[in-house]
């Protein structure tokens, strides 16, 4: 399986397997998001990661603030709990019936440095908004979620009905054909993946891709949109991983 950092258009980026990525996946899929070191060591064994390697990775992750340790139990940090929340929403986005309204966020704050501007843009993109022009962000108002209150000082929020036809506007704001092509490639790779390491690598790429799904109303999507199929495949894999962790813990 191809595992490099660059890919052709429509090709998923498959990142090399690492002890850190497997540990994070096990914890992100656990409820609560904590595991004893013995379960983490057992959990990474099917991926060809040795105990000494995972213990070294755990030490580095604690030092970096990714994990908290209490005795022999490791727990996700608050920052990574937010990542888990985003992954949960990527797999099970909360939507509502769309009545034709669009969310519009307009950046009103000034005097921010490049790093602050980049962080704000990343936050708005994570909220599945798209920039129609500098400082003006849009999306159909079909997500059952408010914008975070702390965005209030830097951005004003309204609902609007743009003059541009909704389907045409959606097509200019998101690369829908490219997203769908990559999703179909991932679904094919999932069917072909053989062995825990290959499956982990392709499902990791799948959840990253789901984070970029704009979750548009069905009326604005191209035919045969593969978003639901990719979410279902990833949800099944995460249940499988969680069941395996619980089964290993139950053998104690």
Residue pairs with C-beta under 8 A, 6 or more apart in sequence:
1 14
1 189
1 193
1 198
1 201
1 202
2 14
3 14
3 15
3 16
3 17
3 201
4 13
4 14
5 13
5 15
6 13
7 13
7 14
9 178
9 181
10 178
10 181
10 182
10 185
11 182
11 185
12 182
12 185
12 186
12 189
12 202
12 205
12 206
12 209
13 205
13 208
14 189
14 201
14 202
14 204
14 205
15 21
15 201
15 204
15 205
16 201
17 47
17 48
17 49
17 197
17 200
17 201
18 57
19 44
19 49
19 53
19 54
19 56
19 57
20 57
20 60
20 61
20 66
21 200
21 204
22 43
22 44
22 47
22 49
22 54
22 200
23 40
23 44
23 54
23 57
23 58
23 61
23 74
24 66
24 76
24 80
25 200
25 204
25 241
26 35
26 39
26 40
26 43
26 44
26 241
26 245
27 33
27 34
27 35
27 40
27 67
27 74
27 75
27 76
27 80
28 76
28 80
28 83
28 84
28 87
29 238
29 241
29 242
29 245
30 242
30 245
31 242
32 75
33 75
33 76
33 80
33 81
33 84
34 73
34 74
34 75
34 76
35 43
35 73
35 74
35 245
35 249
36 72
36 73
36 74
36 249
37 55
37 58
37 72
37 73
37 74
38 72
38 252
39 245
39 248
39 249
40 54
40 58
40 74
41 51
41 54
41 55
42 248
43 244
43 245
43 248
44 54
46 196
46 244
47 196
47 197
47 200
48 197
58 67
58 69
58 74
61 67
61 74
62 68
62 69
62 74
65 77
65 79
66 76
66 77
66 79
66 80
67 74
67 75
67 76
67 77
67 80
68 74
68 75
68 76
68 77
69 75
76 84
86 126
86 211
87 207
87 211
90 207
90 210
90 211
90 213
90 231
91 207
91 210
91 231
91 234
91 235
91 238
92 231
92 235
93 143
93 213
93 215
94 143
94 144
94 145
95 142
95 143
95 144
95 215
95 217
96 142
96 143
96 144
97 142
98 140
98 141
98 142
98 217
98 219
99 141
100 161
100 166
101 140
101 141
101 159
101 160
101 161
102 138
102 139
102 140
102 141
102 159
102 160
102 161
102 162
102 166
103 129
103 138
103 139
103 140
103 141
103 143
103 147
103 157
103 158
103 159
104 136
104 137
104 138
104 157
104 158
104 159
104 160
105 124
105 129
105 136
105 137
105 138
105 147
105 151
105 155
105 156
105 157
106 135
106 136
106 137
106 155
106 156
106 157
106 158
107 120
107 135
107 136
107 137
107 154
107 155
108 154
108 155
108 156
109 153
109 154
109 155
112 120
112 154
120 154
120 155
121 131
123 148
123 151
124 131
124 137
124 155
126 211
127 139
127 145
127 147
127 148
128 139
128 143
128 213
128 214
128 215
129 137
129 138
129 139
130 137
130 138
130 139
130 173
130 174
130 214
131 137
131 173
132 138
132 169
132 172
132 173
137 155
138 160
138 162
138 169
138 173
139 173
139 214
139 216
140 166
140 170
140 216
140 217
140 220
141 159
142 215
142 216
142 217
143 215
147 155
147 157
151 157
162 169
164 172
166 219
166 220
167 219
167 220
170 176
170 214
170 216
170 220
173 214
174 214
174 216
176 214
176 216
176 221
176 222
177 222
179 209
179 212
179 213
179 214
180 222
180 224
180 225
180 226
182 209
183 209
183 226
183 227
183 229
183 230
184 226
186 202
186 205
186 206
186 209
186 230
187 226
187 229
187 230
187 233
189 202
189 205
190 199
190 202
190 203
190 206
190 233
193 199
193 201
193 202
199 237
203 233
203 234
203 237
206 230
206 233
206 234
206 237
207 234
209 230
210 227
210 230
210 231
210 234
213 227
213 230
215 227
218 225
221 227
